[in-house]
């Protein structure tokens, strides 16, 4: 495949940074995570997974960036007592993806902060049930032979999470989702065109506008 995955990573990073700058967010973390659903996708992402056995050993491919170029992934926030302290957005961005993944698996929800809460969905248990992370599921069509007849079969290719964490986690987490949501258009446009070895891709993405009230 001619299009490199790292080129997509850079395009997502730059689009999120531009949106964050427009909103006034400077400190925090952008985390991009991709997981393969087949051997073809894994070779495209880096080739570290193993799809040869009955149970695949799937690797997550992650990249994390400060929101501002050469900036800090830690953001200054104000506690309940008025004291200021630094929050590590690098860690929180991962916990948001964990919550998004849980909602994806158990409720077919592709956004963090939307899956119904239970007592164990807490940061202490590895989940951040706040807005800011989303998942796009990439599917592709391939020719299959079923009962002696050729047909087109839709298959899972990979999934791509984008998570944004900043000081807005405390005061307005919807703003982080607004930043992450610009990645959807970038991903959709990336998977369009003739530079692929398989048929047309389909990008399944959530609709963050249902939840956004911050622009």
Secondary structure as UniProt FT lines:
FT   HELIX           5..23
FT   STRAND          28..36
FT   HELIX           39..45
FT   STRAND          60..66
FT   TURN            69..70
FT   STRAND          74..78
FT   TURN            80..81
FT   STRAND          84..88
FT   HELIX           89..107
FT   TURN            112..113
FT   TURN            119..120
FT   HELIX           123..125
FT   STRAND          133..146
FT   TURN            147..148
FT   STRAND          149..166
FT   HELIX           168..171
FT   HELIX           174..190
FT   STRAND          201..205
FT   HELIX           208..210
//
